[in-house]
């Protein structure tokens, strides 16, 4: 195993250790890192949560969960990880109790991961600070959401900033840990072919889609407060937009990348209530079918109006992107799970060919598929795809640049955990990014309210309401039209 640098954390404090995120993703990620000898040799892990377990009880629970989440893991690897772990039961709403639960390790370099509801961030962080576990070089990792609007986000950011400095605060958007998302910068800035056309002169439109086949399910209480706009667009989709639209940074230093992302987010045109109806769409799924199986519609708690489908045409008011629409779409209970970024290029200036007629040809496009599989597709036109005798007949030709089968790719949380341990915050969200994203999101929420935008409906298993076609990527829009 690798030796940790002197300033690297020697203990990982994982709050919310019995929660769904920790059990399904964080501990399995730590298991894979441990098995591959990527965790620092002396790193200890302490799980903390309200549930009453002793060390042996928690180890037994975790062993069972790890066997389910990582069935290919060897027993020796699981045993090795469990030897690193102890557990403390603690009431996270009580700063004094939090301080007591980490007092014996607070003199070490700590990495505190708050996999807990954001309402518990202040009390937990206060307890860590009281114990001395946030003193340099210790670090703090925070899951989204950061607030429910601009005002609450600012209050939370300000509270945390009084306890630990920005450079040692790691706000997670797990999409930034995906290999395909990181590859977006490599494709853009490492290839003349792409960077030369990456502007309003050649790009017709950009579509960013995050589609989920699952429903609200066990997150009804959270979703009733959030809805698709706050849950997905404000965070994941705006981060993807920023990476697509950002100017080349002067270097790959974390703050140089984040400087350019902030500029994009601040350039987003606030939504005018007069444009809320034509430029946005919000809806909630009704009963329908997914993979041939009936599923019920979503009935939110009385007095709440969360959308499960949100689509927005956004504009970035700067020189590179003036006039280019960015269509942002997310929804639950859609036909399949898919996250993709589709860059559609403008048609050639002079059309020479007999077939298809000008205006009927499929435009060139670049598609970055992020999930369920990572793939890059370049859509061209070629006579090689048509009949031998049709030299003037063009057909779509799809060039795929997929990840070779069998190549190991680390899931997002593995990469983010390694980066936090190493002190690399390039893939984490800075406070001014959060504020800028909420400023634009607040304009959408206000426009919806002022315009009295009606909540639409769509059957589960469809691509959304009938009007969703105007927001979806071209190939999916054809499927969405009635």
N, C-alpha and C positions, 0 to 999 in steps of 0.2 A: 504493500500500500504506500501511497505517496505521503511524504512528510508535510505537515501544514506549515506555512510561513509563520513567523513569530506573531504577526498581527492577525492571523486567521482565527476565526472562532474555534474554540475547543469544545463547546457544548451547543447543541441545537435544542432550544426550548420550543416545543411544538404545542401551542395552545389549541384546544379543540380536538384533542387526539382521538376521541371516540366518535367524532363526527363523520359524516359521509365523505367529505372531501379528503380528509386525512386517511380514512380506511381504504377508500377506493383508488386514490391517486398518490398521496404523499408518501405513505409508508411503502407501497409497492415501488415507487420511484427510488426511495432510499435503499430498498432491497437490491434493485438492479445496479445502483451505483456501488453498493457494498460488494456485490458479487464480482463486479468488474474492477475492483480495487481502486475506485476513483474517490472514495471518501477519505479525508485525512485520517491517518492511522489512529490518532488519539481521540478522535471525535466521539463524544458521548451525546446521547439523545435522551431528553426527558419529555415524556408525554404529560400534558396537563389538561384536565377537564373536570366537570362537576361530578361525573359518575364515580361511585365509590368502588375502587379497585385497589388491591395491593399490587406489588410488582409482579407476583406470580399470576394473579388473576388477569392483569392486563396482558401479560405475555401470552397466556393461553388464548385470550380473545384475539390478539393480534396474529398469532400463529394461524388460527383458523381463517382469518380474513386474508392473510397473505397467501395461503394455499389456494384460496378461491380466486384471488386477483392475479396471481402469478403461478399457474399450475405447473409450469415447466421449471420453476425454481428448485434447485437442489436443497435437500434438508440441511446440509451443512451451511449453505448461504443464509437460510432463515435463522438457524441457530446462531450464526455469527452476528447477524444484525440484532437479534434479541439480546445478545450479551452486551450490546452497547446501550440498551434502553432501560430506563426506570420510569416510574409513574408517580404522579402526585394528584390527589383529588383536591380541587380548589374552587371556591366561589369567585368567578371572574368579575362579578360586580363589586367586589370588596377589595380596594387597592391594598389594604393591610394584609389580607389573606394572600393576595398575589405575591406581595413582597416576602412574606414568610415562606412561600412555597419554593422560592428561588434563592433564598438567603445564603444557602450553603455553597452556591456556585456563582454568586453575583460578582465575585472578585476575578472571575475568568472572562475571557473574550466570548461573549454570548451572541448567538444568532437567534433572535426571538421571532417565531413565525406565528402570526395571529390568524389562524384558520377558524374564525369565530364570527358571529354577527357583528356588523360595524358598530352597533350600539354599545358593545362591550370594549371597543378599542380604547376609549379614554381611561376607563377604570383599570384595565389591564396594563396599559402603558404607564399610568401613574404608579401602579404597584411595582413595575419593573424599575422605574426611575427611583422610587424610594429605596429599593434594595441596592441600587447602584448597577443594575444589569443593563442600563442603556448608556453608561459612560463609555467613551472612546476606549478601544476600537470596536465595541459591540455594535450590532446592527439590528434593524427592525424590519420585518417583512409584513406587508399588509395586503390582504385580499380585497378585491372589489366586492361590493360597490363602495365608493367613497362618497357618501352623502346620497340624498334623493333629489336634490336640486342644487343650484349654485350656492345658495345661502348656507344650507346644511353642510355642503362639502367644504366651503370656506371655513366654517366654524371648526370642523373636524381637523382640517389641515393646520389651522392655527393652533389648536390644542396640542397636536402631535409635535408641531415645530417648537413649542416651549420645552419639550422633553428630550428631543434628539435632533441633531442637525440634518439638513436635507441630504447631504452626501452619504449619510449612513442610513437613509430611509429607502426601502425597496418596495414600491407599490406594484403589485402584480397585475398584469393583464396576460393571462396564460397564452393568448394567441401570439404574443410577441416571442414566445419560446418555441413556436413551431418552426421546424426546419424550412418549410416552404415559405414562410413569411420572411425569415432571414435571407432566403435565397432571392427574394424580391429585390433587395438592395444590390446583391451581386449581379443579377441580370441587368438592372438598370444602369449601374455605374461601372460595370466591368465590360460592357459590350457597346461598341460604337454604333452598331446596327440599331439597337433599341434606344439609346440615349438621344440619337440624332432625330428620332421621330416622336419623342416623348413630350409633346407640347400641342397647343391648340391648332397649329398649322396642319397637323397630320391626324390627330385623334378626334373622332366624331363624338364619342361618349365613353363613359366608364360605368360599369355595373359592378356593385359589390353585393353579393348575396350570401346570407347565412340562413339556410333552411334546415329545419329540424322536423323529423317525422314524429318525434315524441310530443306529448302534451304537457300541460302544466303539472299534472300528476301530484307528487308530494310537496310541491312548492307553492301551493295555492295561497297561503298566507303572505308569503313574500311577493308573489306575482300580483296579488290584489293591490299592493302598494306601488309596485314598479311598472309593470307592463313592458311590452316589447321595446319601446323607445328607450326607456331608462335602462333596461336589462341588457340589451344587445347593441343598439346603435350608439348610445352615448359612450360606450367603452370599446368593445371589440371592433365594431365597424368603423368608428372614427379613427381608431389606431391604424387600421388597414388603409383608410383613405389618406391619412397623413404620410404613410410610407410610400404610397403610390404617387402622391402629388408633391412631396418635398423636393426642395432644391438640393443639388449635390452638397453634402457637408464638406468642410475643409479637411476633415480627417474622420477616422472611425472612432475617435474619442467620444465617450458617452454623451457629454454635454454638447458636443458639436452636432451630433445626430439629433438630440432632443431639441436643440435650438431651432433646427429646420422644421421639425414636426410642429412646434408651437406656432411658428409663422403661418403654416398652413391652417391650423385650427383657428387662429385669429383672423384669417382671411375668409373664412366661411361667411357667406352672406346671411344675416339673420332672416328668419322667415317672416314675411309680411302677412298679417291676417287676411289681406285681400287675395293672397295667393295660396292660402292654406288648402282650399278645395282642389284646385287644379294640380298643385305640386305635391300633395301628400295623400295618403290613404291609410286609414286605420280600421281594423276589423277584428272580429273574434270568431273562433271556429265553432261551428255547430256539429251535430252528429254527422257521421260519415263513415268511410271505410279506409283503412290503412292496410295494404298488403292483403286485401280481400277480407279482412276482419273488421266487424263493426266496432266503432269507438264512439263514446258519448261526447256531446258537446261540453264546452266549458261554461259553467255557471259560477261567476265570481260571487263573493260575499255581498250581501245587500248593502247598497250605499257606495259601492266601488264600481269603477268603469275601466278596468285595464284592457288594453288591446293585446291580442296574441299575434297580430300581423301588423307591421308598420312598414310603409314605403314612403320615401321622400326623395324628391329630385333637388339636390343641393348644388350650389354654385360657389366656386372659389374665385374671389375677386382679386386676382393678381395677373401679371403679364403672361405667365406661362399657360394659365388655364381659363382665361376670360372667354366666356361663351360656351364652354364645354360642360354639359350636364353630368353630374355624378348621381347615378340612381342607386339609392341605398335601400335594401330590402331585407327584412327578416320575418320569420314566421314559424309558428308551431303547428304541428299536425299537417305539414305539407307532404307531398307524395314520397319524398326521400330526403335523407340527410345529405346536405351538400353545402360546402363553403367554397366560393369561387370569386375571383376577380376577373372580369372580362373587359379588355381594352379593345374597343372597336375603332378601326381606322377609317378615314375618309376614303371615298372612291377615287380612282385614278382620274386625272384631269381630262383625258380624252379617250373615249371608248372605241376600240377598233374591231371588236369581235361580233360575229353573227349571233351567237347564242352563248349565254343568255343575253337578252336585250339590256341596254343600259338601264340601271335602276332596279333590275331584277336579279343581279348577281349578288351572291352572298359576300358581304364585305370581309376584308382581311380582319383577323382578330387575334389577339393574344389572350389565352385563358390560363390563369393560374388556379389550379384546383388544390385546395388546402386540405379538405377532408370530404369523404372518408379516406381517400387515398391522395397522395401528393402526386401531382402531374402538371406538366407544362405543355400546352398545345398551341401550335402556330397554325392558324387557318389561312390558307392561300388558295389561289385559283390556278389551275393547270390544265392544259390539254392532255397531259399524260394520264389524267384520271378519266378521260372520256374515251369514246370509240377510236380505233386506230385511224379511221378515215376523217375524223372530225378535228383537224388541226385548229380550226377557228372556233371550235366548241369548247368552252371552259367548264370545268367541273370543280367542286370543292376538293381540296387536297389537305388533309390534316396531318401535320407533322408533330409527333408526340415525343417529348423529351422526359420520359418517365424515370423514376428512380429504379435502378436495376433490382430485379427480384432477389430477395435474400439479403440485401444490404441493410445492416442494422441502423435504424434511425431512433434517436432518443426522443421520448415523448417530452412535451413542453416542460413539465414540472421537473424532470431530471436536469434539463439544461438550466432552468432558472435556479434550482437549488445549488448547482455547481457554481453558477455565476455569483450568487449571493455569498457563498462560502469564500470565493476568490476575491470578492470586493469589486466585481465588474457590474456596474449598474446601467449599461447601455440598453438592456432589454427591459428596463423597468420604467415606470411612468413618473415623471417629475411633477411637482405640485402645480407649476404653471400650466402644464398640459391638462391636468384635471380641471383647473379653473376655466381654461379656454374651451374645453369640450362641453362643460356644463353651461357656459354662457350661450353657446349656440343651441344646445338642447333646450334650455329655458325659453329661447325665442320660439322654438317649435311648440312647446307646451302652451305658451301664452297665446300663440296664434291659433292653436286648436280651440282653446277656451274662448277667445274673443270672436272667432268665426263661428262658434257653435257647431264644429264639425261633427257630423253624424257618425256613429259607430256602425260600420258595415258588418256583414256576416259572410262566412264561406263554409262549405262543407269540409269536414276533415278529409284529407286525402286529395284535395285540389290544390292548385297553385295560388289560392286566394280568391278574392272577389273578381268579378269579370273585368273590372278596370285595372287589375294588377298587371295585365299584359303590358301596359305602357311603362312600367317600372322594371320588369324582368329582363334578363339577358335575352337577346334575340331568339336563340334556339329554344328557350323555355317559354318565351312569350307566345310562340305559336301553339304550344300545348295548353296554355292558360286560356286562350280565346275560346268562347263558347261555340 
